[in-house]
């Protein structure tokens, strides 16, 4: 099973990237590809730029990556209660190729933050819009207080209830 995992942020030291990678590796027999949104940086989306540029090659490449995956694992960073600018821009460009960005693939959505909110606001927005963008949502899990619930040194979630929530989502694949 081919699993595409990524953090919806451009942070190079993203705790969301660590969480996405951990969750993807819990899928038995998975071939995990962890991508970095920095490899898909494009001009800010606008209709004027779209008329000028068409669909950028990086948006096409991202859409193709999603299409090649059997499962998609995303962990959302929350910037002021919303998506990071890097993710939103990539998503906007990609949605112009096909509104069904996730191509009816099974998707596990995660979110985390250092604080007790666990990026739940952005996760709720992503979960709410998932059906409109072709995501077959198998789970949406917020991990609050990342450093209290994740062993960074060993790259694993330590909170049993959160581990069980992730495994429950994986069981639906």
C-alpha contacts under 8 A as a table, 3 or more apart, distances in Angstrom:
res1	aa1	res2	aa2	distance
1	X	29	X	6.59
1	X	30	X	4.88
1	X	31	X	5.99
1	X	70	X	6.06
1	X	71	X	7.66
2	X	30	X	5.88
2	X	31	X	4.94
2	X	32	X	6.22
2	X	33	X	7.66
2	X	68	X	7.80
2	X	69	X	5.21
2	X	70	X	5.11
2	X	71	X	6.54
3	X	24	X	6.70
3	X	30	X	6.23
3	X	31	X	5.94
3	X	32	X	4.79
3	X	33	X	6.19
3	X	69	X	5.57
3	X	70	X	5.89
3	X	71	X	4.80
3	X	72	X	5.78
3	X	73	X	7.23
4	X	24	X	7.88
4	X	32	X	6.02
4	X	33	X	5.03
4	X	34	X	6.16
4	X	35	X	7.41
4	X	65	X	7.63
4	X	66	X	7.08
4	X	69	X	5.73
4	X	70	X	7.81
4	X	71	X	6.32
4	X	72	X	4.90
4	X	73	X	6.20
5	X	20	X	5.82
5	X	21	X	6.25
5	X	24	X	6.44
5	X	32	X	6.96
5	X	33	X	6.09
5	X	34	X	4.80
5	X	35	X	6.41
5	X	72	X	5.88
5	X	73	X	4.58
5	X	74	X	5.82
6	X	17	X	5.91
6	X	20	X	5.99
6	X	21	X	7.32
6	X	34	X	5.61
6	X	35	X	5.35
6	X	36	X	6.39
6	X	37	X	7.54
6	X	73	X	6.54
6	X	74	X	5.22
6	X	75	X	6.55
7	X	10	X	7.87
7	X	14	X	7.30
7	X	16	X	5.20
7	X	17	X	4.52
7	X	20	X	6.40
7	X	36	X	7.27
7	X	37	X	7.46
7	X	74	X	5.67
7	X	75	X	4.76
7	X	76	X	5.91
7	X	77	X	7.17
8	X	16	X	7.59
8	X	37	X	7.10
8	X	74	X	6.65
8	X	75	X	6.01
8	X	76	X	4.80
8	X	77	X	5.96
8	X	83	X	7.56
8	X	84	X	6.79
8	X	86	X	7.42
8	X	87	X	5.12
9	X	14	X	7.41
9	X	16	X	7.91
9	X	37	X	6.55
9	X	76	X	7.05
9	X	77	X	5.92
9	X	84	X	5.65
9	X	85	X	7.72
9	X	86	X	5.88
9	X	87	X	5.81
10	X	14	X	7.84
10	X	36	X	7.27
10	X	37	X	5.60
10	X	38	X	5.52
10	X	84	X	7.93
10	X	86	X	5.94
10	X	87	X	7.69
11	X	14	X	5.06
13	X	17	X	7.78
14	X	17	X	5.13
14	X	18	X	6.64
15	X	18	X	5.05
15	X	19	X	6.28
15	X	112	X	7.28
15	X	113	X	7.45
15	X	146	X	7.52
16	X	19	X	4.96
16	X	20	X	6.05
16	X	75	X	5.17
16	X	76	X	6.37
16	X	77	X	6.25
16	X	111	X	6.59
16	X	112	X	6.11
16	X	113	X	7.81
17	X	20	X	5.12
17	X	21	X	6.05
17	X	75	X	6.74
18	X	21	X	5.24
18	X	22	X	6.12
18	X	155	X	6.99
19	X	22	X	5.08
19	X	23	X	6.14
19	X	75	X	6.76
19	X	110	X	7.79
19	X	112	X	7.79
19	X	157	X	7.91
20	X	23	X	5.22
20	X	24	X	6.08
20	X	73	X	6.08
20	X	74	X	5.97
20	X	75	X	5.37
20	X	110	X	7.22
21	X	24	X	5.21
21	X	25	X	6.19
21	X	32	X	7.97
21	X	34	X	6.60
22	X	25	X	5.28
22	X	26	X	6.64
22	X	155	X	6.66
22	X	156	X	6.21
22	X	157	X	7.63
23	X	26	X	5.27
23	X	27	X	7.34
23	X	73	X	7.50
23	X	166	X	6.80
24	X	27	X	5.70
24	X	30	X	7.58
24	X	32	X	6.50
24	X	73	X	6.35
25	X	28	X	7.40
25	X	30	X	6.85
25	X	32	X	6.75
26	X	167	X	7.39
26	X	170	X	7.89
27	X	30	X	5.53
27	X	170	X	6.48
35	X	39	X	7.92
36	X	39	X	5.78
36	X	40	X	7.74
37	X	40	X	5.27
37	X	41	X	6.88
37	X	86	X	7.16
37	X	87	X	7.24
38	X	41	X	5.49
38	X	86	X	7.98
40	X	58	X	5.45
40	X	59	X	7.10
40	X	62	X	7.24
40	X	90	X	7.07
41	X	58	X	7.56
41	X	86	X	7.29
41	X	90	X	7.32
42	X	56	X	7.71
42	X	58	X	7.35
42	X	89	X	7.68
42	X	90	X	7.30
44	X	89	X	6.12
45	X	49	X	6.47
45	X	50	X	7.12
45	X	89	X	6.04
45	X	92	X	6.63
45	X	93	X	6.22
46	X	49	X	5.20
46	X	50	X	6.17
47	X	50	X	4.92
47	X	51	X	6.21
48	X	51	X	5.19
48	X	52	X	6.30
49	X	52	X	4.90
49	X	53	X	5.76
49	X	54	X	7.60
50	X	53	X	5.15
50	X	54	X	4.86
50	X	55	X	6.63
51	X	54	X	5.66
53	X	56	X	6.55
55	X	59	X	6.68
55	X	60	X	6.97
55	X	93	X	7.14
55	X	96	X	7.55
55	X	97	X	6.88
56	X	59	X	5.37
56	X	60	X	6.52
56	X	93	X	7.76
57	X	60	X	4.99
57	X	61	X	6.06
58	X	61	X	4.90
58	X	62	X	6.13
59	X	62	X	5.12
59	X	63	X	6.14
59	X	90	X	6.70
59	X	93	X	6.00
59	X	94	X	5.14
59	X	97	X	7.94
60	X	63	X	5.09
60	X	64	X	6.10
60	X	94	X	6.94
60	X	97	X	7.37
61	X	64	X	5.03
61	X	65	X	6.19
62	X	65	X	5.03
62	X	66	X	6.35
62	X	94	X	7.36
63	X	66	X	5.19
63	X	67	X	6.25
63	X	94	X	6.23
63	X	97	X	7.92
63	X	101	X	6.79
64	X	67	X	4.90
64	X	68	X	6.15
65	X	68	X	5.20
65	X	69	X	6.52
66	X	69	X	5.45
66	X	72	X	7.18
66	X	101	X	7.82
66	X	102	X	6.37
66	X	103	X	7.51
67	X	70	X	7.92
67	X	102	X	7.35
67	X	103	X	6.39
67	X	105	X	7.91
69	X	72	X	6.61
69	X	105	X	7.77
70	X	105	X	6.54
70	X	106	X	7.25
71	X	105	X	6.04
71	X	106	X	5.16
71	X	107	X	5.94
71	X	108	X	7.95
72	X	105	X	7.02
72	X	106	X	6.38
72	X	107	X	4.75
72	X	108	X	6.38
73	X	107	X	5.81
73	X	108	X	4.87
73	X	109	X	6.06
73	X	110	X	7.63
74	X	107	X	7.59
74	X	108	X	6.42
74	X	109	X	5.06
74	X	110	X	6.00
75	X	109	X	5.86
75	X	110	X	4.28
75	X	111	X	4.79
75	X	112	X	7.30
76	X	83	X	7.15
76	X	109	X	7.53
76	X	110	X	6.15
76	X	111	X	4.57
76	X	112	X	7.00
76	X	119	X	7.34
76	X	122	X	7.01
76	X	123	X	6.67
77	X	83	X	6.72
77	X	84	X	6.40
77	X	111	X	6.20
77	X	112	X	6.60
77	X	113	X	7.06
77	X	119	X	6.54
77	X	122	X	7.63
78	X	81	X	5.55
78	X	82	X	5.38
78	X	83	X	5.63
78	X	84	X	6.29
78	X	111	X	7.83
78	X	113	X	7.47
78	X	119	X	5.22
78	X	121	X	7.56
78	X	122	X	5.76
79	X	82	X	5.26
79	X	83	X	5.92
79	X	84	X	5.33
81	X	119	X	7.42
81	X	121	X	5.72
81	X	122	X	5.90
82	X	121	X	6.93
82	X	122	X	4.90
82	X	125	X	7.85
83	X	87	X	6.56
83	X	88	X	6.02
83	X	122	X	6.06
84	X	87	X	5.44
84	X	88	X	6.19
85	X	88	X	5.11
85	X	89	X	5.97
86	X	89	X	5.43
86	X	90	X	6.35
87	X	90	X	5.20
87	X	91	X	5.91
88	X	91	X	5.02
88	X	92	X	5.96
89	X	92	X	5.10
89	X	93	X	6.30
90	X	93	X	5.29
90	X	94	X	6.08
91	X	94	X	5.07
91	X	95	X	5.93
91	X	101	X	7.82
92	X	95	X	5.21
92	X	96	X	6.64
93	X	96	X	5.45
93	X	97	X	7.20
94	X	97	X	5.34
94	X	98	X	6.78
94	X	99	X	7.86
94	X	101	X	6.52
95	X	98	X	5.02
95	X	99	X	4.54
95	X	100	X	6.95
95	X	101	X	5.56
95	X	133	X	7.96
96	X	99	X	6.30
97	X	101	X	7.96
98	X	101	X	5.76
99	X	132	X	7.74
99	X	133	X	5.71
99	X	134	X	7.67
100	X	103	X	5.24
100	X	104	X	7.24
100	X	132	X	7.01
100	X	133	X	4.24
100	X	134	X	4.34
100	X	135	X	7.64
101	X	133	X	5.39
101	X	134	X	6.13
101	X	135	X	7.81
102	X	105	X	5.80
102	X	107	X	7.95
102	X	133	X	6.13
102	X	134	X	4.94
102	X	135	X	5.09
103	X	133	X	7.70
103	X	134	X	5.16
103	X	135	X	6.78
104	X	134	X	4.54
104	X	135	X	5.11
104	X	136	X	5.53
105	X	134	X	7.23
105	X	135	X	5.80
105	X	136	X	5.58
106	X	135	X	6.34
106	X	136	X	4.52
106	X	137	X	5.85
106	X	138	X	6.25
106	X	173	X	6.76
107	X	135	X	5.95
107	X	136	X	5.73
107	X	137	X	4.88
107	X	138	X	5.78
107	X	139	X	7.31
108	X	137	X	6.11
108	X	138	X	5.45
108	X	139	X	4.97
108	X	140	X	6.15
108	X	169	X	6.99
108	X	170	X	7.86
109	X	123	X	7.30
109	X	126	X	7.90
109	X	127	X	7.47
109	X	137	X	7.56
109	X	139	X	6.07
109	X	140	X	4.63
109	X	141	X	6.45
110	X	123	X	6.92
110	X	139	X	7.98
110	X	140	X	5.55
110	X	141	X	4.81
110	X	142	X	5.72
110	X	143	X	7.50
111	X	118	X	6.25
111	X	119	X	5.45
111	X	120	X	6.75
111	X	122	X	7.79
111	X	123	X	6.05
111	X	141	X	6.55
111	X	142	X	4.90
111	X	143	X	6.13
112	X	117	X	8.00
112	X	118	X	4.36
112	X	119	X	5.22
112	X	120	X	7.71
112	X	142	X	5.83
112	X	143	X	4.73
112	X	144	X	5.79
112	X	145	X	7.41
112	X	146	X	6.16
113	X	116	X	7.41
113	X	117	X	6.97
113	X	118	X	4.71
113	X	119	X	5.59
113	X	143	X	7.22
113	X	144	X	6.10
113	X	145	X	6.08
113	X	146	X	5.73
114	X	118	X	7.17
114	X	144	X	6.92
114	X	145	X	4.63
114	X	146	X	4.91
114	X	147	X	6.28
115	X	118	X	6.25
115	X	144	X	6.12
115	X	145	X	4.55
115	X	146	X	7.16
116	X	144	X	4.65
116	X	145	X	4.85
117	X	120	X	5.95
117	X	144	X	5.56
117	X	145	X	7.43
118	X	142	X	5.33
118	X	143	X	4.98
118	X	144	X	3.63
118	X	145	X	6.33
118	X	146	X	7.48
119	X	122	X	5.83
119	X	123	X	6.40
119	X	142	X	6.66
119	X	143	X	7.81
119	X	144	X	7.44
120	X	123	X	4.95
120	X	124	X	6.02
120	X	142	X	5.74
121	X	124	X	5.23
121	X	125	X	6.50
122	X	125	X	5.06
122	X	126	X	6.19
123	X	126	X	5.05
123	X	127	X	5.97
123	X	140	X	7.12
123	X	141	X	7.88
123	X	142	X	7.17
124	X	127	X	5.07
124	X	128	X	5.98
125	X	128	X	5.14
125	X	129	X	6.28
126	X	129	X	5.34
126	X	130	X	5.91
127	X	130	X	5.17
127	X	137	X	7.68
127	X	140	X	6.76
128	X	131	X	7.40
129	X	132	X	5.57
129	X	133	X	6.79
130	X	133	X	5.36
130	X	134	X	6.53
130	X	135	X	5.13
130	X	136	X	7.59
130	X	137	X	6.92
131	X	134	X	5.37
131	X	135	X	5.42
131	X	136	X	6.94
131	X	137	X	7.64
132	X	135	X	7.58
137	X	140	X	7.60
138	X	169	X	5.42
138	X	170	X	7.38
138	X	172	X	6.14
138	X	173	X	6.99
139	X	166	X	7.56
139	X	169	X	4.89
139	X	170	X	7.98
141	X	162	X	7.83
141	X	165	X	7.06
141	X	166	X	7.13
143	X	146	X	6.28
143	X	149	X	7.58
143	X	162	X	7.08
144	X	149	X	7.58
145	X	148	X	5.47
145	X	149	X	6.45
146	X	149	X	5.23
146	X	150	X	5.70
147	X	150	X	5.42
147	X	151	X	7.12
147	X	152	X	7.54
148	X	151	X	7.95
149	X	157	X	5.91
149	X	158	X	5.31
149	X	159	X	5.34
150	X	155	X	7.21
150	X	156	X	5.70
150	X	157	X	4.28
150	X	158	X	5.39
150	X	159	X	7.42
151	X	154	X	5.57
151	X	155	X	5.65
151	X	156	X	5.29
151	X	157	X	6.10
151	X	158	X	6.42
152	X	155	X	4.82
152	X	156	X	6.76
157	X	160	X	7.89
157	X	162	X	7.55
157	X	163	X	6.43
158	X	163	X	7.34
159	X	162	X	5.42
159	X	163	X	6.21
160	X	163	X	4.97
160	X	164	X	6.04
161	X	164	X	5.08
161	X	165	X	6.24
162	X	165	X	4.96
162	X	166	X	6.34
163	X	166	X	5.21
163	X	167	X	6.18
164	X	167	X	5.00
164	X	168	X	5.94
165	X	168	X	5.07
165	X	169	X	6.39
166	X	169	X	5.17
166	X	170	X	6.28
167	X	170	X	4.94
167	X	171	X	6.10
168	X	171	X	5.09
168	X	172	X	6.84
169	X	172	X	5.43
169	X	173	X	7.30
170	X	173	X	5.47
